[in-house]
Amino acid sequence: MWRRIVDHFRESPSRLAVAQALVRHGFRVEAPGVVKCGKIRVPLKAIGDALNFDRRTVRATTEDICENSELHLFFSQLLPAGPSLEKVSRVLGYGVVTIFVDSPENPGILSEVTSTIAGYGIPIRQVLAEDVAIYEQPCLKVITQEQLPGQVIETLTGIKGVSRVIIDK
């Protein structure tokens, strides 16, 4: 689907950036000029301001989406993925590990990472996997109930395909 979106907005990088932001945030396009996050209507000006575009660019993007039945079907069904615990992890006493991989398309990395952490008896509270089509440097963020000890980090770094592991302290 992402390839179709890119192809559709090939002639307008600003509209492609708006479409990408809509997907990244799970914002639904209900009708031309109507963007919602769940049941909350999101002002076009707010989206434009966040992306450094005029609200008219955002409106034109929603109009383009609504004029294409395939794109409208996709964008009208988007939902936000839910709250990320990453920025509040310290408040909750949780740990965060960010994992970068050589090739995000390789299967099994998520499974191996979570199995490794679980093997050390550390509960996982949340996993956030960024899509390679939407993010420049996609990564896997794992929020754990406690900080990970150094030996877990060494083990995670040794997983085939993992290029870098960062611990948030």
GROMACS elastic network, one bead per residue, 0.5 to 0.9 nm:
[ bonds ]
;  ai    aj funct       b0    kb
    1     4     6  0.51738   500
    1     5     6  0.64321   500
    1     6     6  0.87877   500
    1    71     6  0.85816   500
    1    74     6  0.83708   500
    2     5     6  0.50432   500
    2     6     6  0.62121   500
    2     7     6  0.85580   500
    2   133     6  0.67226   500
    2   134     6  0.82758   500
    3     6     6  0.51152   500
    3     7     6  0.60856   500
    3     8     6  0.85276   500
    3   133     6  0.85687   500
    4     7     6  0.50309   500
    4     8     6  0.59908   500
    4     9     6  0.86471   500
    4    71     6  0.82703   500
    5     8     6  0.50790   500
    5     9     6  0.62952   500
    5    10     6  0.83902   500
    5    16     6  0.75847   500
    5    19     6  0.78129   500
    5    20     6  0.87025   500
    5    71     6  0.72947   500
    6     9     6  0.53474   500
    6    10     6  0.57513   500
    6    16     6  0.66226   500
    6    19     6  0.89941   500
    7    10     6  0.50162   500
    7    11     6  0.84185   500
    8    11     6  0.78727   500
    8    12     6  0.88627   500
    8    16     6  0.83967   500
    8    64     6  0.88895   500
    8    71     6  0.89678   500
    9    12     6  0.53122   500
    9    13     6  0.67690   500
    9    14     6  0.85892   500
    9    15     6  0.63805   500
    9    16     6  0.52679   500
    9    19     6  0.85847   500
    9    61     6  0.88315   500
    9    64     6  0.88412   500
   10    13     6  0.66106   500
   10    15     6  0.89324   500
   10    16     6  0.73538   500
   11    15     6  0.88053   500
   11    16     6  0.87964   500
   12    15     6  0.54182   500
   12    16     6  0.63126   500
   12    17     6  0.87526   500
   13    17     6  0.61351   500
   13    18     6  0.86802   500
   14    17     6  0.50486   500
   14    18     6  0.63665   500
   14    19     6  0.87341   500
   14    53     6  0.75904   500
   14    57     6  0.72910   500
   14    58     6  0.87833   500
   14    61     6  0.88360   500
   15    19     6  0.61610   500
   15    20     6  0.85106   500
   15    57     6  0.65064   500
   15    58     6  0.70349   500
   15    60     6  0.76643   500
   15    61     6  0.53926   500
   15    62     6  0.89770   500
   15    64     6  0.89804   500
   16    19     6  0.50074   500
   16    20     6  0.60566   500
   16    21     6  0.85813   500
   16    61     6  0.79942   500
   17    20     6  0.50230   500
   17    21     6  0.61997   500
   17    22     6  0.86621   500
   17    51     6  0.79783   500
   18    21     6  0.51005   500
   18    22     6  0.62328   500
   18    23     6  0.87635   500
   18    47     6  0.80827   500
   18    48     6  0.80659   500
   18    51     6  0.74368   500
   18    53     6  0.86386   500
   18    57     6  0.79911   500
   18    58     6  0.63322   500
   18    61     6  0.69249   500
   19    22     6  0.50692   500
   19    23     6  0.63731   500
   19    24     6  0.86442   500
   19    58     6  0.85760   500
   19    61     6  0.69840   500
   19    62     6  0.83398   500
   19    65     6  0.86517   500
   19    75     6  0.88887   500
   20    23     6  0.52255   500
   20    24     6  0.60798   500
   20    25     6  0.86650   500
   20   134     6  0.64654   500
   21    25     6  0.61015   500
   21    26     6  0.83028   500
   21    27     6  0.81227   500
   21    47     6  0.85602   500
   21    51     6  0.82363   500
   21   134     6  0.84890   500
   22    25     6  0.54440   500
   22    26     6  0.59073   500
   22    28     6  0.71168   500
   22    29     6  0.82467   500
   22    35     6  0.85844   500
   22    47     6  0.88517   500
   22    75     6  0.81489   500
   22    78     6  0.86572   500
   23    26     6  0.50119   500
   23    27     6  0.62752   500
   23    28     6  0.81393   500
   23    75     6  0.76845   500
   23    78     6  0.72534   500
   23    79     6  0.88481   500
   23    80     6  0.88276   500
   23   134     6  0.79119   500
   24    27     6  0.78390   500
   24    80     6  0.85641   500
   24   130     6  0.89607   500
   24   131     6  0.88300   500
   24   134     6  0.67432   500
   24   135     6  0.83306   500
   25    37     6  0.80421   500
   25    79     6  0.82727   500
   25    80     6  0.60698   500
   25    81     6  0.79623   500
   26    36     6  0.87738   500
   26    37     6  0.67405   500
   26    38     6  0.83755   500
   26    75     6  0.87542   500
   26    78     6  0.53314   500
   26    81     6  0.67112   500
   27    35     6  0.63576   500
   27    36     6  0.55257   500
   27    38     6  0.75240   500
   27    42     6  0.83016   500
   27    75     6  0.77806   500
   27    76     6  0.86188   500
   27    78     6  0.61585   500
   27    79     6  0.63886   500
   27    80     6  0.65833   500
   28    34     6  0.83269   500
   28    35     6  0.55401   500
   28    36     6  0.51122   500
   28    37     6  0.62632   500
   28    38     6  0.75672   500
   28    74     6  0.88235   500
   28    75     6  0.54655   500
   28    76     6  0.50818   500
   28    77     6  0.63560   500
   28    78     6  0.50194   500
   28    79     6  0.65605   500
   28    80     6  0.85901   500
   29    32     6  0.73882   500
   29    33     6  0.78516   500
   29    34     6  0.59486   500
   29    36     6  0.65316   500
   29    62     6  0.64796   500
   29    65     6  0.78054   500
   29    66     6  0.78396   500
   29    72     6  0.73018   500
   29    74     6  0.89879   500
   29    75     6  0.54240   500
   29    77     6  0.81181   500
   29    78     6  0.80254   500
   30    33     6  0.81397   500
   30    34     6  0.54636   500
   30    35     6  0.60255   500
   30    36     6  0.71029   500
   30    62     6  0.86616   500
   30    66     6  0.82706   500
   30    72     6  0.82318   500
   30    75     6  0.78694   500
   30    76     6  0.54284   500
   30    77     6  0.86664   500
   31    34     6  0.50431   500
   31    35     6  0.74520   500
   31    62     6  0.71559   500
   31    63     6  0.76036   500
   31    65     6  0.87501   500
   31    66     6  0.63606   500
   31    72     6  0.85822   500
   31    76     6  0.82219   500
   32    35     6  0.82362   500
   32    59     6  0.67401   500
   32    60     6  0.79670   500
   32    61     6  0.84054   500
   32    62     6  0.50549   500
   32    64     6  0.81550   500
   32    65     6  0.79294   500
   32    66     6  0.61697   500
   32    67     6  0.87408   500
   33    43     6  0.87709   500
   33    44     6  0.70988   500
   33    58     6  0.77426   500
   33    60     6  0.78707   500
   33    61     6  0.85560   500
   33    62     6  0.57791   500
   33    63     6  0.68939   500
   34    41     6  0.70953   500
   34    42     6  0.76736   500
   34    43     6  0.80858   500
   34    44     6  0.79071   500
   34    59     6  0.82335   500
   34    62     6  0.75147   500
   35    40     6  0.84896   500
   35    41     6  0.58456   500
   35    42     6  0.54800   500
   35    43     6  0.72798   500
   35    44     6  0.73368   500
   35    62     6  0.79155   500
   36    39     6  0.61102   500
   36    40     6  0.53028   500
   36    42     6  0.52769   500
   36    43     6  0.85622   500
   36    79     6  0.89857   500
   37    40     6  0.51747   500
   37    41     6  0.63716   500
   37    42     6  0.66343   500
   37    78     6  0.87202   500
   37    79     6  0.69849   500
   37    80     6  0.65495   500
   38    41     6  0.80795   500
   38    78     6  0.87097   500
   38    79     6  0.62129   500
   38    80     6  0.67367   500
   42    45     6  0.85755   500
   42    46     6  0.71727   500
   42    47     6  0.74777   500
   43    46     6  0.53042   500
   43    47     6  0.66945   500
   43    48     6  0.87884   500
   43    55     6  0.87073   500
   44    47     6  0.51728   500
   44    48     6  0.61108   500
   44    49     6  0.85401   500
   44    54     6  0.87436   500
   44    55     6  0.53185   500
   44    56     6  0.80037   500
   44    57     6  0.89603   500
   44    58     6  0.60877   500
   44    59     6  0.67194   500
   45    49     6  0.59441   500
   45    50     6  0.85160   500
   45    53     6  0.86426   500
   45    54     6  0.70826   500
   45    56     6  0.82939   500
   45    58     6  0.79448   500
   46    49     6  0.51096   500
   46    50     6  0.61894   500
   46    51     6  0.86802   500
   46    55     6  0.78272   500
   47    50     6  0.52102   500
   47    51     6  0.63364   500
   47    52     6  0.84987   500
   47    53     6  0.81184   500
   47    54     6  0.88798   500
   47    55     6  0.73069   500
   47    58     6  0.71838   500
   48    51     6  0.51712   500
   48    52     6  0.57472   500
   48    54     6  0.52579   500
   48    56     6  0.81376   500
   48    57     6  0.73972   500
   48    58     6  0.61562   500
   49    53     6  0.60644   500
   49    54     6  0.70392   500
   49    55     6  0.76077   500
   50    53     6  0.77638   500
   51    54     6  0.86698   500
   53    56     6  0.80811   500
   53    57     6  0.64268   500
   53    58     6  0.75352   500
   54    57     6  0.54992   500
   54    58     6  0.70431   500
   55    58     6  0.50576   500
   55    59     6  0.61911   500
   55    60     6  0.85742   500
   56    60     6  0.59647   500
   56    61     6  0.84436   500
   57    60     6  0.50854   500
   57    61     6  0.61639   500
   57    62     6  0.87471   500
   58    61     6  0.50781   500
   58    62     6  0.64008   500
   58    63     6  0.87223   500
   59    62     6  0.51410   500
   59    63     6  0.62299   500
   59    64     6  0.86705   500
   60    64     6  0.61471   500
   60    65     6  0.85697   500
   61    64     6  0.50900   500
   61    65     6  0.61930   500
   61    66     6  0.86740   500
   62    65     6  0.50001   500
   62    66     6  0.61536   500
   62    67     6  0.86319   500
   62    72     6  0.88092   500
   63    66     6  0.51177   500
   63    67     6  0.61839   500
   63    68     6  0.88575   500
   64    67     6  0.52295   500
   64    68     6  0.66265   500
   64    71     6  0.86387   500
   64    72     6  0.87666   500
   65    68     6  0.54910   500
   65    69     6  0.77542   500
   65    70     6  0.84602   500
   65    71     6  0.54562   500
   65    72     6  0.52557   500
   65    73     6  0.89482   500
   65    75     6  0.74838   500
   66    69     6  0.66680   500
   66    70     6  0.89108   500
   66    71     6  0.71406   500
   66    73     6  0.85322   500
   66    75     6  0.86906   500
   66    76     6  0.88517   500
   67    71     6  0.82315   500
   67    72     6  0.73358   500
   68    71     6  0.53975   500
   68    72     6  0.59419   500
   68    73     6  0.85064   500
   69    72     6  0.50458   500
   69    73     6  0.60028   500
   69    74     6  0.86176   500
   70    73     6  0.52177   500
   70    74     6  0.64264   500
   70    75     6  0.87776   500
   71    74     6  0.51044   500
   71    75     6  0.60309   500
   71    76     6  0.82779   500
   72    75     6  0.51079   500
   72    76     6  0.56119   500
   72    77     6  0.83888   500
   73    76     6  0.53772   500
   73    77     6  0.65171   500
   74    77     6  0.55845   500
   74    78     6  0.68292   500
   75    78     6  0.54804   500
   76    79     6  0.88027   500
   79    82     6  0.86398   500
   80    83     6  0.84897   500
   81    84     6  0.85996   500
   83    86     6  0.89917   500
   84    87     6  0.73114   500
   84    88     6  0.82407   500
   84   126     6  0.80245   500
   84   128     6  0.77995   500
   85    88     6  0.53698   500
   85    89     6  0.57428   500
   85    92     6  0.87630   500
   85    94     6  0.88026   500
   85   125     6  0.85548   500
   85   126     6  0.73670   500
   85   143     6  0.71810   500
   86    89     6  0.52985   500
   86    90     6  0.84903   500
   86    94     6  0.87139   500
   86    95     6  0.85500   500
   86    96     6  0.66900   500
   86   126     6  0.87733   500
   86   141     6  0.80535   500
   86   142     6  0.84846   500
   86   143     6  0.66525   500
   87    90     6  0.74695   500
   87    91     6  0.85939   500
   88    91     6  0.52883   500
   88    92     6  0.64467   500
   88    93     6  0.86647   500
   88    94     6  0.83710   500
   89    92     6  0.51147   500
   89    93     6  0.59218   500
   89    95     6  0.63123   500
   89    96     6  0.71257   500
   89   143     6  0.74313   500
   89   144     6  0.86862   500
   89   145     6  0.88631   500
   90    94     6  0.58946   500
   90    95     6  0.73727   500
   90   169     6  0.82636   500
   91    94     6  0.77367   500
   92    95     6  0.89770   500
   92   145     6  0.84616   500
   93   145     6  0.71641   500
   93   146     6  0.64926   500
   93   147     6  0.79810   500
   94   125     6  0.83453   500
   94   143     6  0.65720   500
   94   144     6  0.55330   500
   94   147     6  0.61845   500
   95   142     6  0.81176   500
   95   143     6  0.55947   500
   95   145     6  0.63061   500
   95   146     6  0.50843   500
   95   148     6  0.65547   500
   95   167     6  0.78481   500
   95   168     6  0.68919   500
   95   169     6  0.74534   500
   96   141     6  0.68029   500
   96   142     6  0.57044   500
   96   144     6  0.62265   500
   96   145     6  0.89976   500
   96   146     6  0.85937   500
   96   147     6  0.71901   500
   96   148     6  0.81232   500
   96   166     6  0.84167   500
   96   167     6  0.60564   500
   96   168     6  0.53373   500
   96   169     6  0.77826   500
   97   140     6  0.81936   500
   97   141     6  0.57340   500
   97   142     6  0.53421   500
   97   143     6  0.66198   500
   97   144     6  0.80662   500
   97   147     6  0.87485   500
   97   148     6  0.79685   500
   97   153     6  0.85505   500
   97   165     6  0.69011   500
   97   166     6  0.56735   500
   97   168     6  0.62088   500
   98   139     6  0.66083   500
   98   140     6  0.57119   500
   98   142     6  0.65071   500
   98   143     6  0.88651   500
   98   164     6  0.81916   500
   98   165     6  0.57352   500
   98   166     6  0.50322   500
   98   167     6  0.64045   500
   98   168     6  0.78246   500
   99   113     6  0.88503   500
   99   139     6  0.56093   500
   99   140     6  0.50421   500
   99   141     6  0.62947   500
   99   142     6  0.81571   500
   99   156     6  0.84078   500
   99   157     6  0.85588   500
   99   162     6  0.69358   500
   99   163     6  0.77230   500
   99   164     6  0.59209   500
   99   166     6  0.64804   500
   99   167     6  0.89021   500
  100   103     6  0.88431   500
  100   104     6  0.83157   500
  100   137     6  0.79718   500
  100   138     6  0.71245   500
  100   140     6  0.65663   500
  100   141     6  0.89830   500
  100   161     6  0.86842   500
  100   162     6  0.59696   500
  100   163     6  0.56114   500
  100   164     6  0.51093   500
  100   165     6  0.64054   500
  100   166     6  0.84896   500
  101   104     6  0.59081   500
  101   106     6  0.88198   500
  101   109     6  0.83556   500
  101   138     6  0.83193   500
  101   139     6  0.71024   500
  101   140     6  0.84390   500
  101   160     6  0.88463   500
  101   161     6  0.54549   500
  101   164     6  0.68244   500
  101   165     6  0.89357   500
  102   106     6  0.85891   500
  102   161     6  0.53341   500
  102   162     6  0.61218   500
  102   163     6  0.56069   500
  102   164     6  0.87993   500
  103   106     6  0.58216   500
  103   161     6  0.67761   500
  103   162     6  0.85018   500
  104   107     6  0.79857   500
  104   109     6  0.83823   500
  104   131     6  0.83021   500
  104   132     6  0.65353   500
  104   138     6  0.75086   500
  104   139     6  0.81034   500
  104   161     6  0.84581   500
  105   132     6  0.79759   500
  106   109     6  0.69774   500
  106   161     6  0.76043   500
  107   110     6  0.78484   500
  107   111     6  0.85543   500
  108   111     6  0.51532   500
  108   112     6  0.60876   500
  108   113     6  0.85881   500
  109   112     6  0.51157   500
  109   113     6  0.60629   500
  109   114     6  0.85929   500
  109   159     6  0.77213   500
  109   160     6  0.78953   500
  109   161     6  0.73319   500
  109   162     6  0.78075   500
  110   113     6  0.52043   500
  110   114     6  0.61748   500
  110   115     6  0.84328   500
  110   129     6  0.84329   500
  110   140     6  0.77562   500
  111   114     6  0.53868   500
  111   115     6  0.59621   500
  111   116     6  0.84454   500
  112   115     6  0.50848   500
  112   116     6  0.59656   500
  112   117     6  0.86339   500
  112   156     6  0.85414   500
  112   159     6  0.74784   500
  113   116     6  0.51749   500
  113   117     6  0.63464   500
  113   118     6  0.86295   500
  113   142     6  0.88181   500
  113   156     6  0.64633   500
  113   159     6  0.77513   500
  114   117     6  0.51983   500
  114   118     6  0.60326   500
  114   119     6  0.83945   500
  114   124     6  0.77436   500
  114   127     6  0.87322   500
  114   142     6  0.81778   500
  115   118     6  0.50425   500
  115   119     6  0.58778   500
  115   120     6  0.87845   500
  116   119     6  0.50045   500
  116   120     6  0.67724   500
  116   152     6  0.75830   500
  116   155     6  0.75419   500
  116   156     6  0.71529   500
  117   120     6  0.54391   500
  117   121     6  0.69610   500
  117   122     6  0.59792   500
  117   123     6  0.77265   500
  117   124     6  0.77208   500
  117   144     6  0.86005   500
  117   148     6  0.82823   500
  117   152     6  0.68963   500
  117   156     6  0.83030   500
  118   121     6  0.50278   500
  118   122     6  0.53821   500
  118   123     6  0.63337   500
  118   124     6  0.74025   500
  119   122     6  0.74683   500
  120   123     6  0.89175   500
  120   152     6  0.74346   500
  122   144     6  0.68464   500
  122   145     6  0.67936   500
  122   146     6  0.70112   500
  122   147     6  0.87757   500
  122   148     6  0.78394   500
  123   143     6  0.89914   500
  123   144     6  0.58715   500
  123   145     6  0.55127   500
  123   146     6  0.77520   500
  124   127     6  0.75501   500
  124   142     6  0.70797   500
  124   143     6  0.60631   500
  124   145     6  0.60062   500
  124   146     6  0.87007   500
  125   142     6  0.78033   500
  125   143     6  0.55528   500
  125   144     6  0.52675   500
  125   145     6  0.59924   500
  126   141     6  0.81967   500
  126   142     6  0.59812   500
  126   143     6  0.50730   500
  126   144     6  0.70270   500
  127   140     6  0.72244   500
  127   141     6  0.57836   500
  127   143     6  0.62491   500
  127   144     6  0.87935   500
  128   139     6  0.82493   500
  128   140     6  0.58004   500
  128   141     6  0.50409   500
  128   142     6  0.64214   500
  128   143     6  0.83186   500
  129   138     6  0.75966   500
  129   139     6  0.62086   500
  129   141     6  0.63751   500
  129   142     6  0.85535   500
  130   133     6  0.86962   500
  130   134     6  0.75360   500
  130   135     6  0.66003   500
  130   137     6  0.85289   500
  130   138     6  0.50245   500
  130   139     6  0.55858   500
  130   140     6  0.63432   500
  130   141     6  0.83641   500
  131   134     6  0.54491   500
  131   135     6  0.61601   500
  131   138     6  0.60824   500
  131   139     6  0.80959   500
  132   135     6  0.56271   500
  132   136     6  0.71553   500
  132   137     6  0.73786   500
  132   138     6  0.53773   500
  132   139     6  0.83855   500
  133   136     6  0.78993   500
  133   138     6  0.84793   500
  134   138     6  0.79567   500
  135   138     6  0.51905   500
  135   139     6  0.85664   500
  143   146     6  0.84512   500
  143   147     6  0.89722   500
  144   147     6  0.67784   500
  144   148     6  0.76501   500
  147   167     6  0.86263   500
  147   168     6  0.87646   500
  147   169     6  0.80635   500
  148   151     6  0.81784   500
  148   152     6  0.63080   500
  148   153     6  0.71530   500
  148   167     6  0.80790   500
  149   152     6  0.56844   500
  149   153     6  0.69250   500
  150   153     6  0.51321   500
  150   154     6  0.63941   500
  150   155     6  0.87743   500
  151   154     6  0.50923   500
  151   155     6  0.62827   500
  151   156     6  0.86750   500
  152   155     6  0.50559   500
  152   156     6  0.61279   500
  152   157     6  0.85823   500
  153   156     6  0.50471   500
  153   157     6  0.61141   500
  153   158     6  0.86394   500
  153   165     6  0.70826   500
  153   166     6  0.84513   500
  153   167     6  0.81148   500
  154   157     6  0.51549   500
  154   158     6  0.64055   500
  154   165     6  0.88377   500
  155   158     6  0.51411   500
  155   159     6  0.68365   500
  156   159     6  0.54370   500
  156   162     6  0.75499   500
  156   165     6  0.72737   500
  157   160     6  0.82364   500
  157   162     6  0.60802   500
  157   163     6  0.71432   500
  157   164     6  0.65568   500
  157   165     6  0.61305   500
  158   161     6  0.85544   500
  158   162     6  0.71672   500
  158   163     6  0.89249   500
  159   162     6  0.56376   500
  159   163     6  0.87704   500
  160   163     6  0.84750   500
  162   165     6  0.75916   500
